[in-house]
Each structure stands twice: as structure tokens, then as C-alpha cells.
Amino acid sequence: MTIRLRVVGIGLLGLVGVSKVHAQQQQMPVGPLVLGAYAQGSFILAHTPAVKHLAVSHPTGLELNVQRQTNGSAPWHAWYRYPKVGLALVYYNYYNTVLGRSYAATIYINKSFWRTQRQELSFRLGTGVGFFPIRYDQATNHKNTIISSRLNATIQFRAEYDVALSEHLGLMLGAGLNHYSNGATTKPNFGINLPTVLLGFNYHQQRPFTPLPPDPASEPTDVGHNRVELSTTVGIKQRNETDRRKYLVNSLTLAATRRLNRKSLLTAGLEGFYDRSLSAQLRDTARTNEKLPDVKKAGLYIGHELLFGRLSFVSHLASTSIIPINPTSSTTSAWA
């Protein structure tokens, strides 16, 4: 898990305009709500032999959520054909004393691909925090190779189909994947993947909803503009099950970006990484007393950002290389 701090090399004058737009949006009517309650059936995916002994039960769960239908009060609503944004509370019972139960809270965006007055087909992407009361313990619960910390990150992918039963009530069918992991802050951490089917009901405050009239002056003003970004990340990780120490991991990134259109931004940059757990691993495996190679890494990347107002979905493709500490050290590279 990492904490990212970002400094954007653009003028502060833009903040004044953002504040004015935000004040205008506060005066616009908000979109209608959609309330949902779903039953979930699942199984544990044995994605590695180390979790096969736990992939024997069929977890079931319950989800309660509230969604806000975007209505055009912000320009990006219309650009993405008025998606929903929501908050969900998710519960699972794994029917396994090694895993127990889990509780999660996620925020998500729900993008419609086909919509009529009575039916809607959409895709949902969400992320949040999961809590597992039962976790790995070397003395009392060593079989739990999936979850080793109580707090975990969660990611959701889901396809949903909603059909109207009445003016406000809809039947919801869905299929997706829930993933839980702590990002190697504690090990073992093979994570848990739950392919899931869902059945439930949605209460629509307004169906079909009516968006606000489009604003002709809503086009972004920074299309075709460039900017420079400086960012850093700080995180911790555990090397293995026997070494319980937490090692600091951090990076520094310098990037240049260019906004192509309303939705897309291209970026390219240089990154440096320092993972101190690699130094500990080299000390444990070294066969000589010679000076060990430096484990710092540097890399170049190119990427794309899909923009949703003040949020973005980031994807990067990079090549990293170990920086040698002396001329006799070799340099390796890998794609990430």
C-alpha cells in the first residue's frame, strides 16, 4: 500500500476558476438516488497451489448500496452518458473457520452501456477497504495463506442488468469479481478472488431520469496544454513469513503530460524506486563478503489517464533497470 503526494506544475490561477464552477454546481439540483440490496453467491478461485486447500467452500454475502445518478451538473456527466457513483457495504461468510467472515466498504462508478425506459445494462468498477476479523497467525491459524492482515484493499469488477418491475422497483442481476489483498504489507498475502453472481432489487427515486440541459460552454479549457508533475510514494512491505519486519519502500517520479481531449490525457515520465527489503534479501543470500550491489531502480514509462472530473483512471507501461553501484555490477531490466 502506498501514499502518493503530487505537485502539479501549473499556475494557481486555475484554482479560482475551479472554485467558481464548484459554487455554481452547488446551486444545481442533484441527481436522483438509487438504493440497492443484493444477495451474493460465490466461490474462491484457486489462482495458485498455495490456496487450493481453502478453495473448497462457497461463500455467500449481502450488499447494501446507495448510488447517485449523475445529471449533468458537472460537464463530465454528459461526456460519459450520465454514469452513477455509489457507496456499497459488502458482507461475506466464507463457511470456513480458517477465513471466517469479511466486511467491506467501497466507492464505485457504474457506467451504462445500454439504457431504455425499463432496462439498463452497465459495468461497475469500485475500490475500497475490507476488514477480516480472522487472519493468518503462525501459531493458531497457519493455514490461512490468503489473508494475513485485518485491513485489506478491495477491488470490484461487475456487469449488471436492471429491469423495471414497477415505476420505482427494479430487479437486478449481476456477475463480477471481488478481490481482497493487503499489497504485501504483511505476508503471506496470496489474496482472495471471488467470482460472484448477484440477485437483488434496486429502488429508483426517478425512472427514467431527466438530465439537465447541456451547457455549451462546458468544454475543458486545457485541451492541448502541457504540464509537468512531480510525485512521490511511500509504503511498507514484509519480505516473507519468517521475517516479520516492515521495510520502507518509496519512489520519486517526474512526468510530463498533455491533455488530448475531454476524456484522455497522455503522460510519460522517469521514476526511481528504493525497496529496502531487497537489500535484506541480498544480505541473506550473499556468498561472499564483497560489497553488495545497489538495489535502487530507475525506469521510464508511458501512460494514459481516463478523466472523470477531478478523478482519473491511470494505466502505465514501464521498463525498469537496477542501478549498479560499481562498474562490475550487472544491470537488469524488466517490463512492468
Phi, psi and omega in degrees: 000141183227156173246125184250130175247133185230132174245121183259128183276065176228165182291152179281350180298331179297334180294329178295316178295320178299319181296322179293317179297318180298320179296322178293322180293329180296335181275347180279151177294140180279160180287162180290160179266153170232123180252135185228148173221121187229141168268144185233136173239140189209177168214159181271124181280123179276077185280353176209149181302337183290348180244007183299327181290346179257347182272054184238349181255172179237091183298148173234158183203182181221140175232134171241133181216160173227130182238144173253122177285118176293147189229007181102006178290341171238144185304323185293341178304310181290327181299329180253019176058044168060068175286174174254150172239140188212172175231131183232143171248125189236131178237137175229139168249121186270354180051044182207121183296339179287326183258324178074238183228167175219154180225138183215152172233128183228149168252149186204166172238138185238108186260122179278135176251339178209127185216130171236186180293335184242347185226155178207132174244127187216167177237136184241136177228125183217164177211156181182208185236134177246149180236125178244108179299328180254130182221178178298136172216125187299331183268322189244342184213053185287347179282346181279082179276358184270311188236121181242002176221152181288322178265132181219153171280151177227145177230140180236136168234135184201139169258136185229143175232122182241126178235137185287131171262334177206190183299323184244341186259133179233145174269129183246128174242139183208160175213137183193196182223130172250133180235136177235136180196153177257008177070026178070018172294332175220143180236155005289148183215068175281345178077165180235131179244127185237092168298132192223141168247148186228149174216129181188199184227146173243137171256117181261122177295327178213124179213125351287153181275158180244115181288162176289156177300138181295146179265115182296342181261025186268000180294139179296144183269352184257014176297131182086359180267152178251156174208163180243137181235140173237124183220160178218154175233148177225131180208177177229156177209158174252139186285312179200182185290331183275332177262105186272002180290153176258125182255140180282136176231131178213164181214164176223133185230135171240123187223154172243138183230156176218127178277123184272318183202198184298326189253338193240144176222130177263146181217151174213145184196179179240131182235145172238139184234144174222105180252105186288344177292334178293326177295318178295323179293320178295320179296325181287332186253356182295137180258354179230171178264008180294162181297130184283151179292153177289141182258005177294146182233153174228152182206157173249144179217156169235153184199178182221143175237127175264118192266132174234080184065240180272001178249161177211151174257117191255134173225130183232148172236124189222159171237125182245151179224142173285133180274119181289143179275340177213165185299338182276351179281141181272157180246129178240158179221157180207149176274142179223000000 
